Amino acid sequence: LDCVVQAAVKDEGAKEAKELSLTLYHLQVQNKLLNHEKSGLREALVIKKKHKKCGKPLYLQ
């Protein structure tokens, strides 16, 4: 995304350019954290569903 910022901003030393770059970096980090959290929650849900399936009654005749 640095290439996008460089292409969109003429003066990279400007305050607005630095704020934009910092905001994009913050959003990237936040996105990675949310994706990591989401994958962990999915794994936990799969494990919980597997535990529910194990409780089937045993039919003896």
C-alpha positions in Angstrom: 0.0 0.0 0.0 3.0 2.3 0.2 3.1 2.4 -3.5 -0.6 3.6 -3.6 0.3 6.3 -1.1 3.3 7.4 -3.1 1.2 7.5 -6.3 -1.6 9.4 -4.7 0.5 12.0 -2.8 2.9 14.4 -4.5 4.7 15.6 -1.3 5.5 12.6 0.8 6.9 14.8 3.6 3.6 16.6 4.1 1.7 16.1 7.3 -1.4 14.8 5.5 0.7 12.2 3.6 2.2 11.0 6.9 -1.2 10.8 8.5 -2.5 8.8 5.5 0.4 6.4 5.6 0.0 5.9 9.4 -3.8 5.4 9.0 -3.2 2.8 6.3 -0.7 1.0 8.5 -3.0 1.1 11.4 -5.8 -0.4 9.3 -3.5 -3.1 8.0 -2.5 -4.2 11.5 -6.1 -4.1 12.7 -7.2 -6.2 9.7 -4.5 -8.8 10.5 -5.6 -9.0 14.1 -9.2 -9.4 13.2 -8.5 -12.1 10.7 -6.4 -13.9 13.3 -9.2 -13.6 15.9 -11.7 -14.8 13.3 -9.7 -17.9 12.4 -9.3 -18.7 16.1 -13.1 -18.4 16.7 -13.8 -20.7 13.7 -11.4 -23.3 15.0 -13.1 -23.1 18.4 -16.5 -23.5 16.8 -15.3 -26.6 14.8 -14.0 -28.1 18.0 -17.3 -27.4 19.9 -19.3 -29.0 17.1 -17.1 -32.1 17.1 -17.7 -32.5 20.9 -21.5 -32.4 20.3 -21.3 -35.1 17.7 -19.5 -37.5 20.1 -22.5 -37.8 22.4 -24.6 -40.3 20.3 -26.4 -43.1 22.2 -25.1 -46.7 21.8 -27.9 -49.0 20.7 -27.5 -52.5 22.2 -29.8 -55.4 21.2 
